[in-house]
Amino acid sequence: MDGKILSGLAGLGLSLLFSYVPGVKSWFDKLESDQKRGVVLLSLATIAVISYGLSCAGWWPQVTCDKAGIQTLIEAFVAALVTSQAAFLVSPKSKTGGSGQPPVGP
């Protein structure tokens, strides 16, 4: 599987995790929008660094451990970031609050 496709799937999975998994969703919903962007960015960067480390260790060879590999990793990171943001924007939003209860107020 191409690294960019795999990264896009990681971005999609992360977005769906924050949108639908009950404990994670309620925590994520409480954050300010800037904090949400930071969490997504940090999560994707962490995934990219771990992927690079695993590749260099030979445990999960997805990129090479050289300048070309880092460039590929950056391209994959951007693909994951774009995919996660697009998925978050188009995913249906729950009509309940973060606690599973209907929202209170108008």
BELQUI-V269715 format. One line per field, one symbol per residue. ss: DSSP state (H for helix, E for strand, L for the rest). Layout:
BEGIN
ss=???
END
This chain:
BEGIN
ss=LLHHHHHHHHHHHHHHHHHHLHHHHHHHHLLLHHHHHHHHHHHHHHHHHHHHHHHHHLLLLLLLLLHHHHHHHHHHHHHHHHHHHHHHHHLLLLLELLLLLELLLL
END
